[in-house]
Amino acid sequence: MRLSSFPVEPFKIKMVESIGRTTRAERDKCLRTAGFNVFGLPAEKVFIDLLTDSGTSAMSDRQWAGIMTGDESYAGARSFYRFEKVVRDIFGFAYVIPTHQGRAAERVLFETVLGKNSIVPSNIHFDTTRANIEVRKAKAVDLAAAEAYDPDAILPFKGDMDTSKLEAFLERNGARVPVVMLTVTNNSGGGQPVSLANIRRISAICRRHNVPFFFDACRFAENAWFIKGREKGYERWSVRDIARKMFSFADGATMSAKKDALVNMGGFVTLNDPELAARIKNNLIIGEGFPTYGGLAGRDLEAMAQGLQEVLDESYLEYRTRQVAGLGELLDEARVPYFKPAGGHAIYVLADRLLPQIPRNRFPGWALTVALYRESGIRAVEIGGGMFGRKDPKTGREAFPALELVRLAIPRRVYTASHLGFVAESLAAIARKPERVKGLRIVEEAPFLRHFTARFEEID
Ligand SMILES: Cc1ncc(COP(=O)(O)O)c(C=O)c1O
């Protein structure tokens, strides 16, 4: 392993948590009990957990200090006003409505704006956004540019939306579109960023058609960092100013604070429209809580307020994105194919290329997550046929998404260079003998977000 692939961490470690090793036999038993679904594994039995970067950040000493100073008043807590001020400063919208996590922000927004026959376009919807739309019998449409699906195209902004498609779509269906979403960075498309030029164009189109434009802003700081490094004219801008500029083109945002607010739980909706904000707050009271806490404790609001400021520290963002790119460089050496370029928060391995002997209907991505865990105790997540495949209710046949990926999401400030070196070595070992990995079939599945609970069996 080349340590030079990795950046020096701009922090030192003040508290540690032990991680236990398991034997291969133990892991095999755990897999069988979990129905070969890594979501069903006890975390204690996982050595390196790359299931998600969501809610898995290490909080800083200052965030923990905020936890102790949280104001737990039911209404009007000091911690809420601090949080509201930080969000307003960064995002620039008038109303700030906390929720317990990102999908709750999506739910209160979509329950308020979606009608019968609504359609919501995005670059690519994340699974919870899509589910929150589809569960209300509305339609979620992806309008990413074609390159978003090309794993080999090395381009700076593969998260961009195809704005000619958006224009044509709104011409035809504008009356049915209550909001246009934009996911930054584009988690379901390789964690790729969206350019400011694209954001500006989307905004102009939405304004022309009188449709509100909202960000799914979970990874806004990583997106802003890529704009600074890759988009002409912004090299000298601070990431904070770039973020502010991004949001200046929109009407609001939903955010899962579990990513770029560096906390373990939290989210919010922020927006400008007073009437819509009032309706969302009414909805919030039914399902989440009073609008100054929205499903969170005062201490959570303190930790989010602090995390939102820390995430804009450019030495942190440089380390963060270099760490992910460093893992990519090691995989290049090991000839493990992945979606290029490396994403902001994750590497997305091209599972169908790594395991060419497993056909799509035998879930090669899922099979890779099983193999990685069985061989090395590493947990990753499939973003392919298991997550996004759809069964035709009449024929029972599966339609598969364009890409069959396994995401190695890197928790923020948690793992060191040697942990990631071990991950690269483990994948390299699978790449040397791919024929040892078996395909799977689904034996049990739920109608929505099936990947969380589906059970599989291996096919010999
Ligand atoms: C792009 C995107 N949107 C929304 C969400 C949902 O956030 P949460 O898990 O906090 O509900 C996620 C979570 O991973 C995400 O990546």
PDBQT file of the ligand as one rigid body, heavy atoms in Angstrom, charges set to zero:
ROOT
HETATM    1  C1  LIG A 501     -28.756  12.252  -1.707  1.00  0.00    +0.000 C 
HETATM    2  C2  LIG A 501     -29.521  11.826  -0.497  1.00  0.00    +0.000 A 
HETATM    3  N1  LIG A 501     -30.723  12.337  -0.261  1.00  0.00    +0.000 NA
HETATM    4  C3  LIG A 501     -31.431  11.997   0.838  1.00  0.00    +0.000 A 
HETATM    5  C4  LIG A 501     -30.951  11.093   1.756  1.00  0.00    +0.000 A 
HETATM    6  C5  LIG A 501     -31.805  10.712   2.948  1.00  0.00    +0.000 C 
HETATM    7  O1  LIG A 501     -31.283  11.149   4.147  1.00  0.00    +0.000 OA
HETATM    8  P1  LIG A 501     -31.562  10.395   5.522  1.00  0.00    +0.000 P 
HETATM    9  O2  LIG A 501     -30.851   9.100   5.490  1.00  0.00    +0.000 OA
HETATM   10  O3  LIG A 501     -31.036  11.342   6.556  1.00  0.00    +0.000 OA
HETATM   11  O4  LIG A 501     -33.023  10.197   5.652  1.00  0.00    +0.000 OA
HETATM   12  C6  LIG A 501     -29.698  10.520   1.542  1.00  0.00    +0.000 A 
HETATM   13  C7  LIG A 501     -29.172   9.535   2.498  1.00  0.00    +0.000 C 
HETATM   14  O5  LIG A 501     -28.260   8.806   2.247  1.00  0.00    +0.000 OA
HETATM   15  C8  LIG A 501     -28.962  10.909   0.377  1.00  0.00    +0.000 A 
HETATM   16  O6  LIG A 501     -27.744  10.409   0.129  1.00  0.00    +0.000 OA
ENDROOT
TORSDOF 0
